[in-house]
Amino acid sequence: MTQQQSTSTELEATTDIDASPAQVWALVSDLPRMAEWSPQVVRTFVPGGVRLGATMVNLNHRGLLVWPTRAKVVRFDPQREIAFRVAENRTIWSYRLVPHEGGTRLVHRRETPDGISNLSIGLTNRVLGGVPQFTEELRTGMARTLAAIKKEAERA
């Protein structure tokens, strides 16, 4: 079951997975595979591999609209949490793994400790249909991402 909640600009989705934290970690820490699960990600490049401080370039899309973002891995605690900060909008996206009833509870969050950049808000309003609509798309996308990761982890 997936649960979702938001507090202002922060978003969160959670799912329970019938797989060990090690199995789930192998998926969520393989950031170049995110396009397999996320409905927004087209491709992720992480030169030098995924680790604390690694930089990455994401290619995202919404319909025919495609845009790149740059990010940096800011938290990397194997089998517990991985998080990256997107340079363009200052948001932090994370996956936190918690052992739960013989499996793993996976929590996917978008944090906004420094708010969202004015540039990002302006572009969202002009190009992506407005902040409320795009936020709902992100929330739905987070749930879809978790469902896809759950399916992959439980298939193993």
N, C-alpha and C positions, 0 to 999 in steps of 0.2 A: 504494500500500500504506500502511495506517495502522499506526503503532506506538504503543503506550501504555506508560507507566511511572508509578510513583508512589513518592514517598519520604515516608513518614508521611502528612501531610495535603496535600502538594503533588501535583498531578495534571498530566499532560502527554500530549498526543496530537499526532501529526505526520503530515502527508501531503505528497506531492509533486504539484504541479499543473502541467499543461502550459499555462501562461499566464504572462505577464510579471508582475513585482512590481507594476507600475502597475495592471494589470487586477485583480489580487488585492486590492491596497490599496483600489481603488474600492469593492469589496464589503465588506471587513472594517471599513473606517473609516466606513461608512454604518450606524452603530449602530441607527437606527430600523428597518432592514431585518432585524435579527437574528431576529425572529420567523419569517421565511421559512426559516431554516436550523436554528435551535435548537429542540429538542423541548420545552424548558422555558419559553422566552420567549413570552409572549402579545403584548406590545407594549413598545416602548421610546420614551420621550419625552425629547428633548434640546433644551430651550428654548435658542434662540440658536445652535444648530448645534454640531457636533462639533469640538472644539479642546482644547488643553491647558487644564485647569482647568474645562472644561464640567461641569455637573452634569446628572444624568439620573435618571429614574424608570423602573424596569422593573416590568412586571407579569408575574409568573411563575405557572406552574401545574404541578400534578401531579394528573391526573385532574380531579375536581371542586374540589379545593382550589386556591385562588388567593391569592397574596400579593404585596404590593409590596416593592421594595427601592429604596434611594437609592444612587447611586454618583457618583463624580467621576473624570474622565479625569486620570490621573496621569503617563502617558507618551504622547507623541504625536510620533512621528518619521516623517514621510510616507514611504511605501513601505518602511518598516522595522519599525515597531512601534507598536501602540496598546494601552494598558492602562487599566483602570479599577478603582478600589477601592470595594467595596461597604461602605457605612457599617454596616449591621446586623451583619455577621459579620467584618469586617476583612479579607476575602480580596481578592486582586488577580487579576483575570482579564485575560489578555493574548493578543494575536496577534502573533507575530514572523514577518517575511517574510525569507527568505534566497534570493538568486539561486542556482539549482541546475540544472545540466545543461540550460540553455536555458529553464528554467521557474522555478518558485518552490517552495521548501520552506516550508510554513506550519506553524508550531508554535503550538499553543493550550495555554495553561497556566493553572492555578489555583495561585497562590502564597499562602503563609500566613506572611509574615515576622513578624507579631505574634501568631501563633496564630489560632484561631477563637474568637469571643466565646462566653462561657458561655451567654448567652441563645440564641444560634444552636444550640449543641450541645444544650441542653435542649429546645428546640422540635423539633429534628431527631429526638431520641430519643422525644419524646412524640407527635409528629404525623406524622413522615415515616418511621417504621419503624426508626429507629436509624441511627447514624452509618455503620456498615459498609455497610448496604443502600443508604442514600442516596448514599454515596460511589461505589458501583458504578453507580448510576443516573447520577451526574454523569459518570463515566468513559465510560459507553456514550453518553451524550448528547454529550459532546465529540467522540467519533468520528463520530457521526451528523451533527453540525454541520459538521465538516471535510469529510465526504463530500458534503454538500449544497453547501457553498461551492465545492468542487472541480468538481462537476457544473455549477454556474452559471458559473464562470470559464471552463471548457473549452468551454462551449456558445457563448460569445461569439466 
